[in-house]
Amino acid sequence: MSKMWSGRFREPLDPTFESWQRSFPFDVRLLPQEVAASKAHARAIAAAGILTAAELEKMLDGLDSVIPFSIEEATKLTGGAPADAPLQAHLSAIVALTPQAEDIHHFVELQLTRLMGDLALKLHTGRSRNEQIATDMRLFVRDAVDQTLDGLLAWREALVEQAQLAGDAVMPSYTHLQRAEPVLIAHWLLAYVAMLERDFSRLMDCRNRLNLCPLGSGAIAGATLPLDRTIAAEALGFDAPTPNSMDATSDRDFALEFTQALSTLGLHISRFAEELTLHSTAEFGFLDLPERFSTGSSAMPQKKNPDFTELIRGKAGRLQGAALTLATIVKGLPLAYNKDLQEGQEPVFDAADTIQGILAVLPDFTHALRFRTEAMKIAAEKGYLNAMAAATYLTHKGVPFRKAHEKIGQAVRLGLETGRELNDLTLEELRGFGEEFDADFFEFITLESTLDCHDVIGGTARSRVRDAVEGASRRIASDMASLASKKSAKLGLERTAVV
């Protein structure tokens, strides 16, 4: 079969150029999305009178057979993965067995023609590859967003469960990587939950904006047939058709949003990984990394290396790179479709694969974490971490905060010079810095009181954190329901895994 576009050409393609410019070796993974979009288009052109009812039924049956047929060919001719293995196991063989396929669209047309003859050639009536790839990529990103959201929910659950287990256990918090104030371990864990809630929201917003169907946009100016575009949109679970054909065929905002949201998520994952890596060192001694997620040294028998946290910290760089690559490709493109956009597929695939790999492991890793709560408590009781609570005590006595800050600073200096914490100074010594000090000062700066004086929404007071843990659990349940509702709206598309 000739190229999909070869009628105007007399000269064959340069073989090296032809091989180099093919996208099929990587866009083959869009096979499920291409088949689904083709079925939706078939319904639209049937409604426009291009296909009879019998032809439509035969076309849909043929498209349903394209993936199994492709897998059977790959299995039979290569002796590779069994036919019932996941599609991804067959992709390389499918590419190798179809060297004439320029891209995923050409491949499906070739396969469909082998299955049903010339009727297959009617399928391209009223459409362009420009709108096909825009649709396929939206479907791919929508599935990738859903899988990422599932992974985020699982990780949020793991963090919240750890917060529940931690109860009132205490740790030092840090600013400038110096000990600052005591906080509940649960409060620290919920800081990451808050980040992930924003990540979830960003991805849901991305999903909402991308959920418009480009089919019917043609190459640039819209279909040349009077297609009812809502037919394809509804069949694929989109909310509506895209409103402008030029924008629809060249728009990659949905991919930019997706990769940029993942780059931010990657930063949050990397920060978590960095803290765990630090906290697991002998110098901190705050937690034991689970052995089943760690490795040893080939030279030093005593080592337990934090390979998982280091690796996901590194993979955050890949997510950053994918977002930057895609933005750089798109930034200078005139309307509408340009071949440059072909280069934008692989960064999206890589970002989806990278986050999927991370989130496949991170929830179980988080469940397996074990904190050394006694060591963390001891660390929280040293280094004058109750100094701000002490200054607050003086403000309750009517001392302006700047004066209170100075007086407690002087008390800390005495403690440093004599090797004592604020709790160990005598009332007589404290009154040397101000008559406002009284016997109730020592009760005010206990570890428990230091925590509970932060009694505001979002603070680390024990009652506030208990409420925050319950709130985080409720929001997980709400987000699960919201995502389930979105997924159920994919009416005509069988949910396919990102390959």
C-alpha positions as CSV (number, residue, x, y, z in Angstrom):
1,M,0.0,0.0,0.0
2,S,1.3,3.5,-0.9
3,K,1.8,6.3,1.6
4,M,-1.3,8.1,2.9
5,W,-0.1,11.2,1.1
6,S,1.9,10.0,-1.9
7,G,-0.4,10.9,-4.8
8,R,1.2,14.3,-5.4
9,F,4.8,12.9,-5.3
10,R,6.8,11.4,-8.2
11,E,10.1,10.8,-6.3
12,P,10.4,8.2,-3.6
13,L,11.6,9.3,-0.1
14,D,15.2,9.1,0.7
15,P,15.5,5.8,2.6
16,T,17.5,7.3,5.4
17,F,15.2,10.2,5.8
18,E,12.2,7.9,5.6
19,S,13.5,5.8,8.5
20,W,14.6,8.8,10.5
21,Q,11.3,10.7,10.3
22,R,9.0,7.8,11.3
23,S,7.1,8.2,14.5
24,F,5.7,4.7,14.6
25,P,8.6,3.3,16.8
26,F,7.3,5.4,19.7
27,D,3.7,6.4,18.8
28,V,2.8,2.7,18.5
29,R,1.9,2.9,22.2
30,L,-1.1,5.0,21.1
31,L,-2.7,2.0,19.4
32,P,-5.6,1.7,22.0
33,Q,-6.3,5.4,21.7
34,E,-6.1,5.4,17.9
35,V,-8.5,2.5,17.7
36,A,-11.0,4.1,20.1
37,A,-10.8,7.4,18.2
38,S,-11.3,5.7,14.9
39,K,-14.4,3.9,16.2
40,A,-15.8,7.3,17.3
41,H,-15.0,8.8,13.9
42,A,-16.7,5.9,12.1
43,R,-19.9,6.6,14.0
44,A,-19.7,10.2,13.0
45,I,-19.2,9.6,9.3
46,A,-22.0,6.9,9.4
47,A,-24.3,9.6,10.8
48,A,-23.3,11.8,7.9
49,G,-24.2,9.1,5.3
50,I,-20.6,8.0,4.4
51,L,-21.1,4.5,5.8
52,T,-24.2,2.4,5.7
53,A,-25.4,0.7,8.9
54,A,-23.9,-2.6,7.7
55,E,-20.6,-0.9,6.8
56,L,-20.4,0.7,10.2
57,E,-21.0,-2.5,12.0
58,K,-18.3,-4.2,9.9
59,M,-15.9,-1.2,10.4
60,L,-16.4,-1.3,14.2
61,D,-15.8,-5.1,14.3
62,G,-12.7,-4.7,12.2
63,L,-11.3,-1.9,14.5
64,D,-12.1,-4.1,17.5
65,S,-9.9,-6.8,15.9
66,V,-6.9,-4.6,15.1
67,I,-5.2,-4.9,18.5
68,P,-5.8,-8.7,18.9
69,F,-4.8,-9.2,15.2
70,S,-1.6,-7.2,15.7
71,I,-0.7,-9.1,18.8
72,E,-1.4,-12.5,17.1
73,E,0.9,-11.5,14.2
74,A,3.7,-10.4,16.6
75,T,3.4,-13.7,18.6
76,K,3.2,-16.0,15.6
77,L,6.1,-14.4,13.7
78,T,8.5,-13.7,16.5
79,G,7.9,-16.4,19.0
80,G,7.9,-13.7,21.6
81,A,5.5,-12.9,24.5
82,P,2.3,-15.0,24.6
83,A,-0.8,-13.6,22.9
84,D,-2.5,-13.0,26.3
85,A,0.4,-10.9,27.6
86,P,-0.1,-7.1,27.9
87,L,0.0,-5.1,24.8
88,Q,3.3,-3.5,25.8
89,A,5.0,-6.8,25.5
90,H,4.3,-6.9,21.8
91,L,5.0,-3.3,20.8
92,S,8.6,-3.7,19.6
93,A,7.6,-6.8,17.6
94,I,4.7,-4.9,16.0
95,V,7.0,-2.1,14.9
96,A,9.5,-4.5,13.5
97,L,6.9,-6.4,11.6
98,T,5.4,-3.3,9.9
99,P,8.4,-1.4,8.5
100,Q,6.1,0.3,6.0
101,A,4.0,2.0,8.7
102,E,4.9,5.7,9.0
103,D,3.0,6.3,12.1
104,I,0.2,4.8,14.3
105,H,-2.5,6.2,12.0
106,H,-0.9,4.5,9.0
107,F,-0.5,1.3,10.9
108,V,-4.1,1.0,11.9
109,E,-5.2,1.7,8.3
110,L,-2.8,-1.0,7.0
111,Q,-4.1,-3.5,9.6
112,L,-7.7,-2.7,9.0
113,T,-7.2,-3.0,5.2
114,R,-5.7,-6.5,5.7
115,L,-8.7,-7.4,7.8
116,M,-11.5,-6.1,5.7
117,G,-10.3,-4.8,2.3
118,D,-11.1,-1.6,0.6
119,L,-13.9,-0.7,3.0
120,A,-11.1,0.3,5.4
121,L,-10.1,3.1,3.1
122,K,-13.4,4.9,3.7
123,L,-12.5,5.5,7.4
124,H,-10.2,8.4,6.6
125,T,-13.1,10.3,5.0
126,G,-13.6,13.7,6.6
127,R,-10.5,13.6,8.9
128,S,-6.8,14.4,9.0
129,R,-3.9,13.0,10.8
130,N,-3.5,16.4,12.5
131,E,-6.7,16.0,14.4
132,Q,-6.1,12.2,14.9
133,I,-2.8,12.8,16.8
134,A,-4.3,15.6,18.8
135,T,-7.2,13.3,19.8
136,D,-4.9,10.3,20.6
137,M,-2.6,12.4,22.8
138,R,-5.6,13.9,24.7
139,L,-6.8,10.4,25.3
140,F,-3.4,9.2,26.4
141,V,-2.8,12.2,28.7
142,R,-6.3,11.7,30.2
143,D,-5.5,8.1,31.0
144,A,-2.1,9.1,32.4
145,V,-3.7,11.8,34.6
146,D,-6.1,9.3,36.0
147,Q,-3.3,6.8,36.8
148,T,-1.3,9.5,38.4
149,L,-4.3,10.7,40.5
150,D,-4.8,7.1,41.6
151,G,-1.2,6.9,42.7
152,L,-1.4,10.2,44.5
153,L,-4.5,9.1,46.4
154,A,-2.6,5.9,47.4
155,W,0.4,7.9,48.6
156,R,-1.8,10.4,50.5
157,E,-3.5,7.5,52.2
158,A,-0.1,6.1,53.2
159,L,1.0,9.5,54.6
160,V,-2.2,9.9,56.6
161,E,-2.0,6.4,58.0
162,Q,1.6,7.2,59.2
163,A,0.3,10.4,60.7
164,Q,-2.4,8.4,62.6
165,L,0.2,5.9,63.8
166,A,2.5,8.7,64.9
167,G,-0.2,10.1,67.3
168,D,1.4,12.7,69.6
169,A,5.0,11.7,68.8
170,V,7.3,14.7,68.5
171,M,10.2,15.8,66.3
172,P,12.2,18.9,65.7
173,S,11.3,21.1,62.8
174,Y,13.9,23.0,60.8
175,T,14.5,26.3,59.1
176,H,17.8,26.9,57.3
177,L,18.4,23.2,58.2
178,Q,18.8,24.3,61.8
179,R,16.5,23.1,64.5
180,A,13.6,25.5,65.0
181,E,10.6,24.4,67.1
182,P,9.1,21.0,68.1
183,V,6.3,19.8,66.0
184,L,4.3,16.6,65.8
185,I,5.6,14.0,63.4
186,A,2.0,13.9,62.1
187,H,2.2,17.6,61.4
188,W,5.4,17.1,59.3
189,L,3.7,14.3,57.4
190,L,0.6,16.4,56.7
191,A,2.8,19.1,55.2
192,Y,3.5,16.7,52.3
193,V,-0.2,15.8,52.2
194,A,-1.0,19.5,51.7
195,M,1.5,19.6,48.8
196,L,-0.1,16.5,47.2
197,E,-3.6,17.9,47.6
198,R,-2.4,20.9,45.4
199,D,-0.8,18.4,42.9
200,F,-4.1,16.5,42.8
201,S,-6.0,19.7,42.2
202,R,-3.7,20.8,39.4
203,L,-4.0,17.5,37.6
204,M,-7.8,17.5,38.0
205,D,-7.8,21.0,36.5
206,C,-5.6,19.8,33.6
207,R,-8.0,16.9,33.1
208,N,-11.0,19.2,33.0
209,R,-9.4,21.5,30.4
210,L,-8.2,18.8,28.1
211,N,-11.5,16.9,28.0
212,L,-12.6,18.4,24.6
213,C,-12.6,16.4,21.4
214,P,-10.6,17.6,18.3
215,L,-12.2,15.1,15.9
216,G,-14.0,17.0,13.2
217,S,-11.3,19.7,13.1
218,G,-9.8,18.4,9.8
219,A,-6.3,19.4,8.9
220,I,-6.8,23.0,9.9
221,A,-10.1,24.6,8.9
222,G,-12.6,22.0,10.0
223,A,-14.1,18.9,8.4
224,T,-15.3,19.2,4.8
225,L,-18.3,17.0,5.7
226,P,-21.3,18.1,7.8
227,L,-20.3,16.0,10.7
228,D,-22.1,16.0,14.0
229,R,-19.0,16.5,16.1
230,T,-20.8,15.7,19.4
231,I,-21.1,12.0,18.2
232,A,-17.4,11.4,18.4
233,A,-17.0,13.6,21.6
234,E,-19.7,11.6,23.4
235,A,-18.3,8.3,22.2
236,L,-14.9,9.1,23.7
237,G,-16.2,10.5,27.0
238,F,-15.2,14.1,26.1
239,D,-17.3,16.9,27.5
240,A,-17.7,18.7,24.1
241,P,-16.0,19.2,20.8
242,T,-13.1,21.7,20.6
243,P,-14.4,25.2,19.7
244,N,-11.7,26.2,17.1
245,S,-10.2,23.9,14.4
246,M,-6.9,25.8,14.1
247,D,-6.3,25.7,17.8
248,A,-7.5,22.1,18.2
249,T,-5.0,20.7,15.7
250,S,-2.0,22.6,17.1
251,D,-2.9,22.8,20.8
252,R,-0.6,21.0,23.2
253,D,-1.5,23.0,26.3
254,F,-2.9,19.9,27.8
255,A,0.4,18.1,27.4
256,L,2.3,21.2,28.8
257,E,0.0,21.4,31.8
258,F,0.4,17.6,32.4
259,T,4.2,17.7,32.3
260,Q,4.4,20.9,34.2
261,A,2.1,19.5,36.9
262,L,4.3,16.4,37.1
263,S,7.4,18.5,37.4
264,T,5.9,20.2,40.4
265,L,4.8,16.9,41.8
266,G,8.3,15.6,41.2
267,L,9.7,18.5,43.2
268,H,7.5,17.5,46.2
269,I,8.5,13.9,45.9
270,S,12.2,15.0,45.7
271,R,11.8,17.1,48.9
272,F,10.3,14.2,50.7
273,A,13.1,11.9,49.5
274,E,15.7,14.4,50.5
275,E,14.4,14.7,54.1
276,L,14.1,10.9,54.5
277,T,17.6,10.5,53.2
278,L,18.9,13.0,55.7
279,H,16.8,11.7,58.6
280,S,18.0,8.2,58.0
281,T,21.7,9.1,58.5
282,A,23.5,8.3,61.6
283,E,23.9,12.0,62.2
284,F,20.1,12.4,62.5
285,G,19.0,8.9,63.4
286,F,15.3,9.7,63.1
287,L,14.1,6.7,61.1
288,D,15.0,3.3,59.7
289,L,14.6,2.9,56.0
290,P,12.9,-0.4,55.2
291,E,15.4,-3.0,54.0
292,R,13.3,-4.2,51.1
293,F,13.6,-0.7,49.6
294,S,17.3,-0.3,50.2
295,T,20.6,-1.8,48.9
296,G,24.0,-2.5,50.3
297,S,27.6,-1.7,49.2
298,S,29.7,-4.1,47.1
299,A,32.7,-3.0,49.1
300,M,31.6,-2.0,52.6
301,P,29.6,-4.7,54.4
302,Q,28.0,-2.5,56.9
303,K,26.2,-0.2,54.5
304,K,22.5,0.2,54.0
305,N,22.1,2.7,51.2
306,P,18.9,4.8,50.6
307,D,18.8,3.9,46.9
308,F,15.0,4.4,46.5
309,T,14.9,7.9,48.0
310,E,18.0,8.8,46.0
311,L,16.6,7.4,42.8
312,I,13.3,9.2,43.0
313,R,15.1,12.4,43.9
314,G,17.0,11.9,40.7
315,K,13.9,11.1,38.6
316,A,12.5,14.4,39.5
317,G,15.0,15.8,37.1
318,R,13.6,13.7,34.3
319,L,10.2,15.2,35.0
320,Q,11.6,18.7,34.9
321,G,13.4,17.9,31.7
322,A,10.2,16.6,30.0
323,A,8.3,19.8,30.8
324,L,11.1,22.0,29.6
325,T,11.6,20.0,26.4
326,L,8.0,20.2,25.5
327,A,7.8,23.9,26.3
328,T,10.9,24.6,24.1
329,I,9.4,22.6,21.2
330,V,6.1,24.5,21.3
331,K,7.2,28.0,22.1
332,G,8.0,29.3,18.5
333,L,5.5,27.4,16.4
334,P,3.1,29.3,14.1
335,L,-0.4,28.0,13.6
336,A,-1.5,25.4,13.1
337,Y,0.1,21.9,12.9
338,N,3.8,21.6,12.4
339,K,5.9,18.4,12.3
340,D,7.9,19.7,15.3
341,L,4.9,18.6,17.4
342,Q,5.9,15.0,16.7
343,E,8.9,15.6,18.9
344,G,6.5,16.5,21.7
345,Q,5.2,13.0,22.1
346,E,8.2,11.3,23.7
347,P,8.6,13.8,26.6
348,V,5.0,13.2,27.5
349,F,5.4,9.4,27.3
350,D,8.6,9.6,29.4
351,A,7.0,11.8,32.0
352,A,4.0,9.5,32.3
353,D,6.3,6.4,32.6
354,T,8.5,8.1,35.2
355,I,5.7,9.2,37.5
356,Q,3.9,5.8,37.1
357,G,7.1,4.0,38.1
358,I,7.6,6.3,41.2
359,L,4.0,6.0,42.4
360,A,4.0,2.3,41.9
361,V,6.5,2.0,44.7
362,L,6.2,5.1,46.9
363,P,2.9,4.3,48.8
364,D,4.2,0.9,49.9
365,F,7.6,2.4,50.8
366,T,5.8,5.1,52.9
367,H,3.7,2.4,54.7
368,A,7.0,0.6,55.6
369,L,8.7,3.6,57.2
370,R,9.5,3.3,60.9
371,F,10.3,6.4,62.9
372,R,12.7,6.4,65.9
373,T,10.3,8.4,68.0
374,E,12.4,8.4,71.1
375,A,15.4,9.8,69.3
376,M,13.2,12.4,67.6
377,K,11.7,13.4,71.0
378,I,15.2,13.8,72.6
379,A,16.2,16.0,69.6
380,A,13.1,18.1,70.1
381,E,13.9,18.7,73.7
382,K,17.4,20.1,73.1
383,G,18.7,23.2,71.5
384,Y,16.3,25.7,73.0
385,L,13.4,24.8,70.6
386,N,11.0,26.2,73.3
387,A,12.5,29.7,73.0
388,M,9.6,31.1,71.0
389,A,7.1,29.6,73.4
390,A,9.2,31.3,76.2
391,A,8.9,34.6,74.4
392,T,5.2,34.1,74.0
393,Y,5.0,33.6,77.8
394,L,6.4,37.0,78.3
395,T,3.9,38.6,75.8
396,H,1.1,37.2,78.0
397,K,2.7,39.1,80.8
398,G,2.4,42.3,78.9
399,V,6.0,42.5,77.5
400,P,6.2,43.7,73.9
401,F,7.4,40.9,71.7
402,R,10.6,42.6,70.6
403,K,11.5,43.0,74.3
404,A,10.4,39.5,75.1
405,H,12.6,38.2,72.2
406,E,15.6,40.1,73.6
407,K,15.1,38.8,77.2
408,I,14.7,35.2,76.0
409,G,17.8,35.6,73.8
410,Q,19.7,36.6,76.9
411,A,18.4,33.6,78.7
412,V,19.5,31.4,75.8
413,R,23.0,32.9,75.9
414,L,23.2,32.1,79.6
415,G,22.1,28.5,78.9
416,L,24.8,28.2,76.1
417,E,27.5,29.5,78.4
418,T,26.6,27.1,81.2
419,G,25.5,24.1,79.2
420,R,21.8,24.2,80.3
421,E,18.4,24.3,78.5
422,L,15.9,27.0,79.4
423,N,14.0,24.5,81.6
424,D,17.2,24.1,83.7
425,L,17.7,27.8,84.5
426,T,16.6,28.9,88.0
427,L,13.8,31.4,88.5
428,E,16.3,33.7,90.1
429,E,18.5,33.6,87.1
430,L,15.6,34.3,84.8
431,R,14.4,37.3,86.9
432,G,17.8,38.8,86.2
433,F,16.5,39.4,82.7
434,G,13.0,40.7,83.8
435,E,10.7,40.7,86.8
436,E,7.9,39.2,84.6
437,F,9.3,35.7,85.0
438,D,7.3,33.6,87.5
439,A,7.1,30.0,88.6
440,D,4.5,29.3,86.0
441,F,7.1,29.9,83.3
442,F,8.5,26.3,83.5
443,E,5.1,24.8,82.9
444,F,4.6,27.0,79.9
445,I,7.8,25.8,78.2
446,T,7.3,22.0,78.6
447,L,7.3,20.0,75.4
448,E,3.6,19.6,75.5
449,S,2.9,23.2,76.2
450,T,5.3,24.3,73.5
451,L,3.3,22.3,71.0
452,D,-0.1,23.3,72.2
453,C,0.7,27.1,72.2
454,H,0.4,26.8,68.4
455,D,-3.3,26.5,68.7
456,V,-4.4,27.9,65.4
457,I,-5.8,26.4,62.2
458,G,-2.8,24.8,60.6
459,G,-0.7,24.8,63.7
460,T,1.0,21.9,65.5
461,A,-1.1,22.0,68.7
462,R,-2.1,18.4,69.4
463,S,-5.8,19.0,69.1
464,R,-5.3,20.9,65.8
465,V,-3.2,18.1,64.3
466,R,-5.8,15.5,65.3
467,D,-8.4,17.5,63.5
468,A,-6.1,18.0,60.5
469,V,-5.6,14.2,60.2
470,E,-9.3,13.7,60.2
471,G,-9.7,16.4,57.6
472,A,-7.1,14.9,55.4
473,S,-8.9,11.6,55.5
474,R,-12.1,13.2,54.5
475,R,-10.6,15.0,51.6
476,I,-9.1,11.7,50.3
477,A,-12.6,10.2,50.3
478,S,-14.0,13.2,48.6
479,D,-11.2,13.2,45.9
480,M,-11.7,9.5,45.3
481,A,-15.4,10.1,44.7
482,S,-14.7,13.0,42.4
483,L,-12.1,11.0,40.3
484,A,-14.5,8.0,40.1
485,S,-17.2,10.3,38.7
486,K,-14.8,11.6,36.1
487,K,-13.7,8.1,35.1
488,S,-17.3,7.0,34.7
489,A,-17.9,9.8,32.2
490,K,-15.7,8.0,29.7
491,L,-18.8,6.5,28.1
492,G,-17.6,4.9,24.9
493,L,-13.9,4.4,25.6
494,E,-12.8,1.3,27.4
495,R,-10.3,2.5,29.9
496,T,-6.9,1.6,28.7
497,A,-3.7,1.5,30.7
498,V,-0.8,3.8,29.7
499,V,1.6,1.5,27.9
